[in-house]
Amino acid sequence: MSDSRSPRRRLSGLKPDALMAQGLSAAESVIEVAGIEIETPLGRGGMGAVYLGRQLSLDREVAVKVLAGELADDPQFLERLEREARVMARLRHPNIVAVHDFQRTEDGAAIVMEFVEGGSLREKLQQHPNGLPVAEALRILRQIAAGLEAAHASGVIHRDMKPENVLLDAAGTARVTDFGLALPLHEGSTRLTLSGTAVGTVDYMAPEQFRGAEADARLDVFALGVMAYELLTGRTPRGSFDPPHRVRKEISAQLGAAVMRALRPEPTERFASIADFMNALHEPARRRVWPWLLTLVSVLAGVPALMSWTASTEVAGEWRDAAAGTRIWEDVLRGDWRNENGVLTSGADICVVKLEDELPESYDVRMRLTRLEGEYSTALFFRSGGRMATAELDAWDEGLAGVQMINGQDLTSGYGFRFPLVNGEPHELLVEVRPDEVRVSVDGEFKKTFVTKGLPLGITPAWELGPTPRPMALALGSYQSPTRFESVEWRPVEAKTE
């Protein structure tokens, strides 16, 4: 029986250069990191090498980033590596690689990180020389953006975003790594580079980065724009280049324009934030080519074959009232509720009431609500992929909004958006639930897409629900903030071809 710890199980399918790297490693000095058994090299960069290791105390695989020998005696690089470890350790997010430990060693220093098995985004791009399928490219971009938003919300910009610094796990989820050049967003921060010195990777550096200008989030917007162009077209935008929608006909003009805006030389002409960029990449949920239009085109062109052409669409059913039949004596899970002709009003406790037992795989929910008093969140509990989560407004007493929990992370991890409710004023929440993502709009304005593919959903312990005795697919909640829910409706959505 083979030993699961053996590095030999990783030799199958390796490229020649990877085999060469492993062969050369025998000539290198032995890397020693306390508590870690080093197994095999994974890659090498400008600051050092990354090895596959095993953390003996927990018997788990880890990635170990070791400072290159020629830099190990330089206090500046040692400080940079330690800062990278500290930055990544505090950025807890499903789209950021987790750091477990940092150690000063006899020969330098090392970061112990979670091992992400699946390769880098650069390797995936090499498999798609003309660009990824548009839907997959957008999915990966949203996941990278979620990680960057979490970093920005914590006051950190990456400054070296590129496909090599994005890892894809076994489920295809993008994970941002390598914060070696990260800097605090606030002014007056301590820098490890001299003023006026350009740092980063040339193809992904914004023009102001070359000038050593004051760094802000728009540096990462530019780099993500370069990556978006590559993911959509397979090309790196250098010199004079066409918009993405002129390179590939599958790309809409809206997407192409958004990418080009992210790449504008002047920072003030770009998107001010990663969230604004992602919002601009959002396409309408329902796109339909009407049959009568196809018929007209076919007749005018005299090409009957056009009638066999099909387009993928989303077809939504009729809206259904989810609140009218609520039975207070049976459906209340927590707190006090009133049902007055389908208008549900919660009390001052933690309040949750169930609306629906079952829902289809894809559906939309919209509700109109008015928080009457208090300062905490209102929530729509919904089910996706067999698990419950919440879409919340004004959560954690910080004006946070969005979907929680995703892969164990709540909104304080920084991937949501801000929307503080105004007591006494009506608001409308629209939640579009799909198998791989959840889209949230507030008061008629699209806010954010939350990627859920391959990630488990959950409900924060703050709601203190515990196991529910009956199946639940849709529910309402308010956290110590009496709220009137004027209407709650849902409709099924089906994918069709026409």
C-alpha positions as CSV (number, residue, x, y, z in Angstrom):
1,M,0.0,0.0,0.0
2,S,1.4,3.4,-1.0
3,D,2.1,6.0,1.6
4,S,-0.2,9.0,1.1
5,R,2.5,11.3,2.3
6,S,5.0,10.3,-0.4
7,P,5.9,13.1,-2.8
8,R,6.1,10.5,-5.6
9,R,2.3,10.5,-5.9
10,R,2.7,14.0,-7.3
11,L,5.1,13.1,-10.1
12,S,2.4,11.7,-12.5
13,G,1.7,14.2,-15.2
14,L,4.3,16.8,-14.3
15,K,5.8,18.9,-17.0
16,P,9.5,18.5,-17.9
17,D,10.4,21.8,-16.3
18,A,8.7,20.8,-13.0
19,L,10.7,17.5,-13.1
20,M,13.9,19.4,-13.7
21,A,13.1,21.7,-10.8
22,Q,12.7,18.7,-8.5
23,G,15.9,17.2,-9.8
24,L,17.8,20.3,-9.2
25,S,16.4,20.6,-5.7
26,A,18.6,17.8,-4.6
27,A,21.6,20.0,-5.1
28,E,20.1,22.7,-2.9
29,S,20.7,23.0,0.8
30,V,18.0,21.2,2.9
31,I,15.2,23.6,4.0
32,E,14.4,23.4,7.6
33,V,11.2,24.8,9.1
34,A,10.2,23.9,12.6
35,G,7.3,21.4,12.7
36,I,7.2,21.1,8.9
37,E,8.4,18.1,6.8
38,I,9.4,19.6,3.4
39,E,8.5,17.3,0.5
40,T,8.9,18.8,-2.9
41,P,9.3,22.2,-4.6
42,L,6.2,23.8,-6.1
43,G,7.6,26.9,-7.8
44,R,10.1,29.7,-7.6
45,G,9.7,33.5,-7.7
46,G,11.8,36.6,-7.3
47,M,11.8,36.5,-3.5
48,G,12.2,32.8,-3.0
49,A,10.8,29.3,-3.5
50,V,7.5,27.6,-2.5
51,Y,7.6,24.0,-1.3
52,L,5.0,21.4,-0.6
53,G,5.3,20.4,3.1
54,R,3.4,18.5,5.8
55,Q,2.6,20.2,9.1
56,L,3.4,17.3,11.5
57,S,1.3,18.4,14.4
58,L,-2.0,18.4,12.4
59,D,-0.9,15.9,9.7
60,R,-2.0,18.3,6.9
61,E,-0.4,19.5,3.6
62,V,0.8,23.1,3.6
63,A,2.7,25.3,1.2
64,V,5.9,26.8,2.6
65,K,7.3,30.1,1.0
66,V,11.0,30.4,1.8
67,L,13.0,33.6,1.3
68,A,15.7,33.1,-1.4
69,G,19.2,32.5,0.0
70,E,20.7,35.7,-1.5
71,L,18.0,37.8,0.2
72,A,17.9,36.1,3.5
73,D,20.5,38.4,5.0
74,D,18.7,41.6,3.9
75,P,16.6,43.0,6.8
76,Q,14.4,44.8,4.3
77,F,13.3,41.6,2.5
78,L,12.9,39.7,5.8
79,E,10.6,42.5,7.0
80,R,8.7,42.4,3.7
81,L,8.1,38.6,4.0
82,E,7.0,39.0,7.6
83,R,4.6,41.8,6.6
84,E,3.2,39.6,3.8
85,A,2.5,36.9,6.4
86,R,0.8,39.3,8.8
87,V,-1.3,40.9,6.0
88,M,-2.5,37.5,4.7
89,A,-3.1,36.2,8.2
90,R,-5.7,38.9,9.0
91,L,-7.4,38.6,5.6
92,R,-9.8,35.8,6.3
93,H,-11.8,35.2,3.2
94,P,-12.8,32.2,1.0
95,N,-11.0,33.9,-2.0
96,I,-7.7,34.6,-0.2
97,V,-5.2,31.9,0.6
98,A,-4.9,31.4,4.4
99,V,-1.7,31.8,6.3
100,H,-1.0,29.4,9.2
101,D,2.4,30.6,10.5
102,F,5.5,32.7,10.0
103,Q,8.9,31.6,11.2
104,R,12.4,33.2,11.3
105,T,14.8,30.4,10.5
106,E,18.6,30.1,10.7
107,D,18.8,30.7,7.0
108,G,16.1,33.4,6.6
109,A,12.4,33.2,7.1
110,A,9.4,31.2,5.9
111,I,5.6,31.6,5.6
112,V,3.4,28.5,6.1
113,M,0.2,28.7,4.1
114,E,-2.7,26.4,3.2
115,F,-1.9,24.3,0.2
116,V,-4.1,25.0,-2.8
117,E,-4.0,22.0,-5.2
118,G,-5.2,23.0,-8.6
119,G,-2.6,25.2,-10.2
120,S,-2.4,28.9,-11.0
121,L,-4.7,31.0,-13.2
122,R,-1.7,31.4,-15.5
123,E,-1.7,27.7,-16.2
124,K,-5.4,27.8,-16.9
125,L,-5.0,30.7,-19.3
126,Q,-2.3,28.6,-21.2
127,Q,-5.0,26.0,-21.8
128,H,-7.3,28.6,-23.4
129,P,-5.2,30.6,-25.8
130,N,-8.3,32.4,-27.2
131,G,-9.8,33.2,-23.8
132,L,-12.0,31.3,-21.4
133,P,-15.7,30.8,-21.9
134,V,-17.3,34.2,-21.1
135,A,-19.4,32.8,-18.2
136,E,-16.4,31.1,-16.6
137,A,-14.2,34.2,-17.1
138,L,-16.7,36.3,-15.3
139,R,-17.1,33.8,-12.5
140,I,-13.3,33.8,-11.8
141,L,-13.2,37.6,-12.0
142,R,-15.9,37.9,-9.5
143,Q,-14.1,35.6,-7.1
144,I,-10.8,37.4,-7.5
145,A,-12.7,40.7,-7.0
146,A,-14.3,39.3,-3.8
147,G,-10.8,38.6,-2.4
148,L,-9.5,42.0,-3.4
149,E,-12.6,43.8,-1.9
150,A,-11.9,42.0,1.4
151,A,-8.3,43.2,1.3
152,H,-9.4,46.8,0.5
153,A,-12.0,46.7,3.2
154,S,-9.2,45.8,5.6
155,G,-7.1,48.8,4.3
156,V,-4.7,46.8,2.1
157,I,-4.0,47.0,-1.6
158,H,-2.3,44.2,-3.4
159,R,-0.1,46.0,-5.9
160,D,1.0,42.9,-7.7
161,M,-2.2,41.3,-9.1
162,K,-1.5,38.9,-12.0
163,P,-2.6,35.4,-13.0
164,E,0.5,33.9,-11.3
165,N,-0.9,35.2,-7.9
166,V,-4.3,33.6,-8.3
167,L,-4.6,29.9,-7.4
168,L,-7.5,27.7,-8.4
169,D,-8.5,25.0,-5.9
170,A,-9.9,21.6,-6.8
171,A,-13.4,23.0,-7.1
172,G,-12.1,25.7,-9.5
173,T,-12.5,28.5,-6.9
174,A,-10.1,31.4,-7.3
175,R,-7.8,32.2,-4.4
176,V,-5.7,35.4,-4.3
177,T,-2.2,35.0,-2.8
178,D,1.3,36.6,-2.6
179,F,0.7,39.9,-0.8
180,G,4.5,40.6,-0.8
181,L,4.1,44.0,-2.3
182,A,0.9,44.9,-0.4
183,L,0.6,48.4,1.2
184,P,-1.8,50.0,3.6
185,L,-4.4,52.3,1.9
186,H,-4.2,55.1,4.4
187,E,-1.7,57.9,4.0
188,G,1.4,58.2,6.1
189,S,1.9,54.4,6.2
190,T,5.3,52.9,6.6
191,R,6.7,51.9,3.2
192,L,9.3,49.2,2.4
193,T,10.2,50.8,-0.9
194,L,11.8,54.2,-1.6
195,S,9.5,57.0,-2.7
196,G,9.5,57.2,-6.5
197,T,10.4,53.5,-6.9
198,A,8.2,51.4,-9.2
199,V,7.3,47.9,-7.9
200,G,5.1,45.2,-9.5
201,T,4.9,43.3,-12.7
202,V,5.2,45.5,-15.8
203,D,2.2,44.2,-17.8
204,Y,-0.1,44.7,-14.8
205,M,1.2,48.0,-13.5
206,A,-0.9,51.1,-13.8
207,P,0.9,54.1,-15.3
208,E,1.0,55.9,-12.0
209,Q,2.7,52.9,-10.5
210,F,5.7,53.4,-12.7
211,R,5.9,57.0,-11.4
212,G,5.9,55.8,-7.8
213,A,2.8,57.9,-7.1
214,E,0.7,57.5,-4.0
215,A,-1.0,54.0,-4.1
216,D,-4.7,53.5,-3.9
217,A,-7.3,50.9,-4.8
218,R,-7.3,51.9,-8.5
219,L,-3.9,50.2,-8.9
220,D,-5.7,46.9,-8.3
221,V,-8.6,48.0,-10.5
222,F,-6.1,48.4,-13.4
223,A,-4.4,45.1,-12.8
224,L,-7.8,43.3,-12.6
225,G,-8.7,45.0,-15.9
226,V,-5.6,43.5,-17.5
227,M,-6.5,40.1,-16.2
228,A,-10.1,40.5,-17.4
229,Y,-8.9,41.3,-20.9
230,E,-6.6,38.2,-20.8
231,L,-9.4,35.9,-19.5
232,L,-11.8,37.1,-22.1
233,T,-9.5,37.2,-25.2
234,G,-6.4,35.2,-24.4
235,R,-4.3,38.3,-25.1
236,T,-2.4,40.7,-22.9
237,P,-3.3,44.4,-23.6
238,R,-0.1,46.1,-24.7
239,G,0.4,49.2,-26.7
240,S,-2.6,49.8,-29.0
241,F,-5.3,47.0,-28.6
242,D,-8.9,46.5,-29.6
243,P,-11.7,46.3,-27.1
244,P,-12.5,42.7,-26.0
245,H,-15.9,42.7,-27.9
246,R,-14.1,43.4,-31.1
247,V,-11.7,40.4,-30.5
248,R,-14.4,37.9,-29.7
249,K,-18.0,38.1,-30.9
250,E,-19.3,36.3,-27.8
251,I,-18.4,39.3,-25.6
252,S,-21.0,42.0,-25.3
253,A,-20.2,45.6,-25.9
254,Q,-21.2,46.3,-22.3
255,L,-18.5,43.9,-21.0
256,G,-15.9,45.2,-23.4
257,A,-16.6,48.8,-22.4
258,A,-16.3,48.0,-18.7
259,V,-12.9,46.3,-19.2
260,M,-11.6,49.3,-21.3
261,R,-12.6,51.7,-18.6
262,A,-10.7,49.7,-16.0
263,L,-7.6,50.1,-18.3
264,R,-7.7,53.8,-18.7
265,P,-4.3,55.5,-18.0
266,E,-5.7,58.2,-15.8
267,P,-6.8,56.9,-12.3
268,T,-9.7,59.4,-12.2
269,E,-11.2,57.9,-15.4
270,R,-11.2,54.3,-14.0
271,F,-13.7,52.7,-11.7
272,A,-13.2,54.1,-8.2
273,S,-13.4,50.6,-6.6
274,I,-13.3,46.9,-7.4
275,A,-17.1,46.8,-6.6
276,D,-17.9,49.4,-9.2
277,F,-15.9,47.4,-11.8
278,M,-17.8,44.2,-11.0
279,N,-21.1,46.0,-11.1
280,A,-20.3,47.2,-14.6
281,L,-19.5,43.7,-15.7
282,H,-23.0,42.5,-14.6
283,E,-25.2,41.5,-17.4
284,P,-29.1,41.5,-17.2
285,A,-30.4,38.2,-15.8
286,R,-32.9,37.7,-18.6
287,R,-31.9,37.9,-22.2
288,R,-34.4,36.9,-24.8
289,V,-34.4,36.8,-28.6
290,W,-38.1,37.0,-29.5
291,P,-39.3,34.3,-31.9
292,W,-41.1,36.8,-34.1
293,L,-37.8,38.7,-34.6
294,L,-36.1,35.5,-35.7
295,T,-38.9,34.8,-38.1
296,L,-38.7,38.3,-39.6
297,V,-34.9,38.1,-40.0
298,S,-35.3,34.6,-41.6
299,V,-38.0,35.9,-44.1
300,L,-36.1,39.0,-45.0
301,A,-32.8,37.2,-45.5
302,G,-34.4,34.2,-47.2
303,V,-32.5,31.8,-45.1
304,P,-34.8,29.2,-43.5
305,A,-31.9,27.7,-41.6
306,L,-32.1,30.7,-39.3
307,M,-35.3,29.2,-37.8
308,S,-33.2,26.4,-36.3
309,W,-31.0,28.8,-34.4
310,T,-31.4,28.7,-30.7
311,A,-30.5,31.1,-27.9
312,S,-30.1,30.3,-24.2
313,T,-32.5,32.4,-22.0
314,E,-33.9,32.6,-18.6
315,V,-37.7,32.4,-18.5
316,A,-39.3,33.6,-15.2
317,G,-42.7,32.4,-14.0
318,E,-45.4,34.5,-12.3
319,W,-44.8,36.1,-9.0
320,R,-46.3,34.3,-6.0
321,D,-47.3,35.7,-2.7
322,A,-45.1,34.1,0.0
323,A,-46.5,35.8,3.1
324,A,-50.3,35.7,2.7
325,G,-50.7,32.1,4.0
326,T,-48.2,32.5,6.9
327,R,-49.6,30.9,10.1
328,I,-48.3,32.7,13.1
329,W,-49.1,29.9,15.5
330,E,-47.2,27.4,13.4
331,D,-44.5,29.1,11.2
332,V,-42.9,31.5,13.7
333,L,-39.4,30.1,14.6
334,R,-38.4,33.0,16.9
335,G,-39.8,36.2,18.5
336,D,-43.2,37.9,18.2
337,W,-44.9,38.4,14.8
338,R,-48.2,39.8,13.5
339,N,-49.9,38.9,10.2
340,E,-52.3,41.6,9.1
341,N,-53.7,40.6,5.7
342,G,-50.4,39.4,4.5
343,V,-48.4,42.2,6.0
344,L,-45.9,40.7,8.5
345,T,-44.6,42.8,11.4
346,S,-41.8,41.6,13.7
347,G,-41.2,42.4,17.4
348,A,-38.2,43.8,19.3
349,D,-36.6,40.4,19.9
350,I,-34.6,38.2,17.4
351,C,-37.5,37.3,15.1
352,V,-37.7,34.7,12.4
353,V,-40.8,33.4,10.5
354,K,-40.8,30.7,7.9
355,L,-42.6,31.3,4.6
356,E,-41.9,28.4,2.2
357,D,-40.9,24.7,2.7
358,E,-39.7,24.1,-0.9
359,L,-38.4,26.2,-3.8
360,P,-36.9,25.3,-7.2
361,E,-33.2,25.4,-7.9
362,S,-33.4,28.8,-9.5
363,Y,-35.8,31.5,-8.3
364,D,-36.2,35.2,-7.6
365,V,-37.4,36.7,-4.3
366,R,-38.4,40.4,-3.8
367,M,-39.7,42.0,-0.7
368,R,-40.7,45.5,0.4
369,L,-39.9,46.3,4.0
370,T,-39.7,49.2,6.4
371,R,-37.6,49.0,9.6
372,L,-39.7,50.7,12.2
373,E,-37.0,51.2,14.9
374,G,-33.7,49.7,16.0
375,E,-30.3,49.6,14.3
376,Y,-29.7,46.0,13.4
377,S,-30.3,43.9,10.3
378,T,-33.3,42.6,8.5
379,A,-32.8,39.3,6.7
380,L,-34.2,37.1,4.0
381,F,-33.4,33.5,4.7
382,F,-33.1,31.5,1.5
383,R,-32.0,28.1,0.4
384,S,-29.5,27.4,-2.4
385,G,-27.9,24.0,-3.2
386,G,-29.6,22.4,-0.2
387,R,-28.2,24.9,2.3
388,M,-29.6,28.0,4.0
389,A,-28.1,31.4,4.0
390,T,-29.3,35.0,4.6
391,A,-29.4,38.1,2.5
392,E,-29.1,40.9,5.0
393,L,-29.4,44.7,5.1
394,D,-27.7,46.8,7.7
395,A,-26.0,44.0,9.5
396,W,-23.5,43.9,12.4
397,D,-24.3,47.5,13.4
398,E,-22.0,48.7,10.6
399,G,-24.3,49.2,7.6
400,L,-23.1,45.9,6.1
401,A,-25.2,44.2,3.5
402,G,-25.1,41.1,1.3
403,V,-25.1,37.3,1.6
404,Q,-23.8,35.4,4.6
405,M,-22.5,33.0,5.4
406,I,-20.4,31.7,2.4
407,N,-17.8,29.1,3.2
408,G,-18.0,30.0,6.9
409,Q,-17.4,33.8,6.3
410,D,-19.8,36.5,7.4
411,L,-20.1,40.0,6.1
412,T,-17.4,41.3,8.4
413,S,-14.9,39.5,6.2
414,G,-15.3,42.4,3.7
415,Y,-16.9,40.9,0.6
416,G,-20.4,42.5,1.0
417,F,-21.4,46.1,0.4
418,R,-22.8,48.9,2.5
419,F,-26.4,49.8,2.8
420,P,-27.7,51.3,6.1
421,L,-31.4,51.2,6.4
422,V,-33.3,54.4,7.2
423,N,-36.0,53.8,9.8
424,G,-39.5,54.6,8.7
425,E,-38.6,54.6,5.0
426,P,-39.6,51.7,2.7
427,H,-36.9,49.7,0.9
428,E,-37.1,46.9,-1.7
429,L,-34.8,43.9,-1.8
430,L,-34.4,41.6,-4.8
431,V,-32.5,38.4,-4.4
432,E,-31.9,36.2,-7.5
433,V,-30.8,32.7,-6.5
434,R,-29.0,30.6,-9.1
435,P,-27.1,27.3,-8.7
436,D,-23.7,29.0,-8.8
437,E,-24.3,32.5,-7.6
438,V,-26.7,34.9,-5.8
439,R,-27.4,38.4,-7.1
440,V,-28.6,41.1,-4.8
441,S,-30.3,44.4,-5.8
442,V,-31.6,47.1,-3.4
443,D,-34.2,49.8,-4.3
444,G,-34.0,48.9,-8.0
445,E,-30.2,49.1,-8.2
446,F,-28.0,46.1,-8.7
447,K,-25.5,45.8,-5.9
448,K,-23.4,42.7,-6.1
449,T,-23.1,39.1,-7.3
450,F,-22.0,36.6,-4.7
451,V,-20.3,33.5,-6.1
452,T,-21.5,30.3,-4.3
453,K,-20.3,27.6,-6.7
454,G,-18.5,24.8,-4.7
455,L,-18.8,26.8,-1.4
456,P,-21.0,25.8,1.5
457,L,-23.7,28.2,2.8
458,G,-24.7,28.8,6.3
459,I,-26.4,31.0,8.8
460,T,-24.5,33.1,11.4
461,P,-24.8,31.9,15.0
462,A,-26.0,35.4,15.9
463,W,-29.5,34.3,14.8
464,E,-29.5,31.5,17.4
465,L,-31.8,29.4,15.3
466,G,-30.6,25.9,16.1
467,P,-32.1,23.0,14.2
468,T,-35.5,23.8,12.7
469,P,-38.1,21.0,13.2
470,R,-39.5,21.4,9.7
471,P,-38.0,22.0,6.2
472,M,-37.4,25.6,5.4
473,A,-36.6,27.2,2.0
474,L,-37.6,30.8,2.6
475,A,-38.0,32.9,5.8
476,L,-37.9,36.5,7.1
477,G,-35.9,37.8,10.0
478,S,-35.2,41.0,12.0
479,Y,-32.5,41.3,14.6
480,Q,-33.9,43.3,17.6
481,S,-35.3,45.8,15.2
482,P,-39.1,45.7,14.7
483,T,-39.7,45.7,10.9
484,R,-42.9,45.7,8.7
485,F,-42.6,43.5,5.6
486,E,-45.3,44.9,3.3
487,S,-44.9,42.2,0.7
488,V,-42.8,39.1,-0.1
489,E,-43.0,37.4,-3.4
490,W,-41.1,34.7,-5.3
491,R,-41.1,33.3,-8.8
492,P,-39.5,30.3,-10.4
493,V,-36.8,30.8,-13.1
494,E,-36.0,28.2,-15.8
495,A,-33.3,28.0,-18.4
496,K,-34.7,27.7,-21.9
497,T,-33.5,27.5,-25.4
498,E,-35.4,29.3,-28.2
